[in-house]
């Protein structure tokens, strides 16, 4: 399987979430299953079946995060040689040429992106169009079946 780029802080957050799921959530659900068993007949025990379903979903989530951890390739942002191009870890300021709205995004790993923090996944359509472009370049991106054209105003590596 291919390695997925991730920042050190994103990797640390993945590991922290994994530990919480294993050491806090899993024991809580296992305890709920034990308590539900005490209610008797398991065939008609809604609490038992709900807790078993919760455990199944939790184990799936744990497995997904473990795979992300195994396939993670930590990228030290300080080590990136930019050559003034947009790369993983770049913070990019763009202007929508139609609306004139200016937006800034940081391009980071798939599992750590958070649009509310203006972070986008390197796999997102926008990041894919921006990668390897330089300041003042124009890119067209399909957004909700509309073609939007943006100009790259600034590229930072922080």
Secondary structure per residue as TSV (DSSP state, phi and psi in degrees):
chain	resnum	aa	ss	phi	psi
A	1	X	-	360.0	144.7
A	2	X	-	-75.3	148.2
A	3	X	-	-74.8	141.9
A	4	X	E	-108.6	128.0
A	5	X	E	-68.6	142.6
A	6	X	E	-153.7	147.9
A	7	X	-	-76.4	161.7
A	8	X	H	-60.5	-43.6
A	9	X	H	-65.3	-37.3
A	10	X	H	-65.4	-39.7
A	11	X	H	-64.9	-44.6
A	12	X	H	-61.4	-38.9
A	13	X	H	-66.5	-40.5
A	14	X	H	-57.8	-47.9
A	15	X	H	-62.9	-40.9
A	16	X	H	-62.9	-45.3
A	17	X	H	-62.9	-40.1
A	18	X	H	-62.0	-45.8
A	19	X	H	-62.7	-39.7
A	20	X	H	-63.8	-44.0
A	21	X	I	-61.9	-42.4
A	22	X	I	-74.1	-40.6
A	23	X	I	-98.7	-14.6
A	24	X	I	-118.0	-56.7
A	25	X	I	-69.2	-45.7
A	26	X	H	-59.3	-50.9
A	27	X	H	-60.5	-35.2
A	28	X	H	-63.5	-43.4
A	29	X	H	-71.5	-40.8
A	30	X	H	-59.6	-39.9
A	31	X	H	-64.7	-39.4
A	32	X	H	-64.3	-36.3
A	33	X	H	-65.3	-44.5
A	34	X	H	-59.9	-44.6
A	35	X	H	-65.5	-39.3
A	36	X	H	-66.8	-32.6
A	37	X	H	-61.3	-30.4
A	38	X	T	-67.9	-15.1
A	39	X	T	-77.3	-7.1
A	40	X	S	108.3	-138.5
A	41	X	-	-46.3	114.9
A	42	X	G	-74.7	-20.5
A	43	X	G	-65.3	-31.1
A	44	X	G	-116.6	22.5
A	45	X	-	-100.3	97.0
A	46	X	H	-63.4	-38.6
A	47	X	H	-63.1	-41.1
A	48	X	H	-63.6	-48.4
A	49	X	H	-65.8	-37.0
A	50	X	H	-65.7	-42.2
A	51	X	H	-67.0	-39.2
A	52	X	H	-63.4	-40.9
A	53	X	H	-63.7	-42.5
A	54	X	H	-59.6	-41.0
A	55	X	H	-65.9	-42.1
A	56	X	H	-59.4	-47.2
A	57	X	H	-65.0	-38.5
A	58	X	H	-64.4	-44.8
A	59	X	H	-62.1	-36.9
A	60	X	H	-64.0	-44.1
A	61	X	H	-63.0	-42.9
A	62	X	H	-60.4	-45.8
A	63	X	H	-60.9	-43.0
A	64	X	H	-61.6	-43.0
A	65	X	H	-69.4	-39.1
A	66	X	H	-60.6	-39.0
A	67	X	H	-65.3	-41.7
A	68	X	H	-61.9	-41.0
A	69	X	H	-64.2	-45.1
A	70	X	H	-62.6	-35.2
A	71	X	T	-95.7	5.5
A	72	X	E	-75.5	139.1
A	73	X	E	-121.6	105.9
A	74	X	E	-69.6	127.1
A	75	X	-	-108.2	118.8
A	76	X	-	-80.5	112.3
A	77	X	G	-63.4	-27.4
A	78	X	G	-66.8	-23.9
A	79	X	G	-88.8	-6.0
A	80	X	-	-72.0	127.2
A	81	X	-	-96.1	109.0
A	82	X	-	-80.2	-41.9
A	83	X	T	54.9	29.1
A	84	X	T	62.3	25.5
A	85	X	B	-112.5	155.6
A	86	X	-	-77.1	125.0
A	87	X	-	-134.2	177.5
A	88	X	T	-53.7	133.2
A	89	X	T	90.7	-8.7
A	90	X	-	-70.7	145.4
A	91	X	E	-105.5	121.5
A	92	X	E	-119.0	131.0
A	93	X	E	-107.0	126.0
A	94	X	E	-128.6	156.0
A	95	X	E	-123.3	129.7
A	96	X	E	-71.7	119.8
A	97	X	T	-69.6	-21.5
A	98	X	T	-85.0	-53.2
A	99	X	T	-88.2	-15.1
A	100	X	-	69.0	9.7
A	101	X	-	-71.4	132.9
A	102	X	E	-103.8	132.2
A	103	X	E	-132.5	150.6
A	104	X	E	-125.1	133.7
A	105	X	E	-135.0	148.2
A	106	X	E	-106.9	133.2
A	107	X	E	-95.7	114.6
A	108	X	E	-134.5	-173.1
A	109	X	-	-64.3	156.1
A	110	X	T	-58.6	-43.3
A	111	X	T	-81.3	-4.1
A	112	X	T	-117.7	-5.6
A	113	X	-	-64.9	143.5
A	114	X	-	-146.4	102.9
A	115	X	G	-61.3	-28.1
A	116	X	G	-66.6	-19.8
A	117	X	G	-102.8	11.8
A	118	X	T	64.8	34.2
A	119	X	E	-111.3	130.5
A	120	X	E	-121.7	150.1
A	121	X	E	-70.1	142.2
A	122	X	T	-60.5	-21.2
A	123	X	T	-89.0	-7.5
A	124	X	S	-66.6	152.7
A	125	X	H	-56.5	-39.5
A	126	X	H	-64.4	-48.5
A	127	X	H	-61.2	-40.2
A	128	X	H	-61.0	-37.1
A	129	X	H	-73.8	-30.3
A	130	X	H	-82.6	-28.8
A	131	X	T	-53.5	135.4
A	132	X	T	70.7	5.4
A	133	X	-	-84.0	162.4
A	134	X	B	-113.2	167.1
A	135	X	T	-54.5	141.9
A	136	X	T	78.1	-6.1
A	137	X	-	-69.1	156.0
A	138	X	E	-114.6	139.0
A	139	X	E	-131.4	145.2
A	140	X	E	-110.2	132.3
A	141	X	E	-131.1	135.8
A	142	X	E	-82.3	120.7
A	143	X	E	-127.0	117.3
A	144	X	T	49.3	49.7
A	145	X	T	65.3	12.0
A	146	X	E	-114.3	142.1
A	147	X	E	-89.5	119.7
A	148	X	E	-109.8	135.2
A	149	X	E	-110.7	132.5
A	150	X	E	-123.0	149.9
A	151	X	E	-109.9	135.7
A	152	X	E	-82.9	116.4
A	153	X	E	-92.3	-35.4
A	154	X	E	-156.1	150.4
A	155	X	E	-133.6	124.8
A	156	X	E	-124.9	155.4
A	157	X	-	-123.8	77.6
A	158	X	-	-124.4	360.0
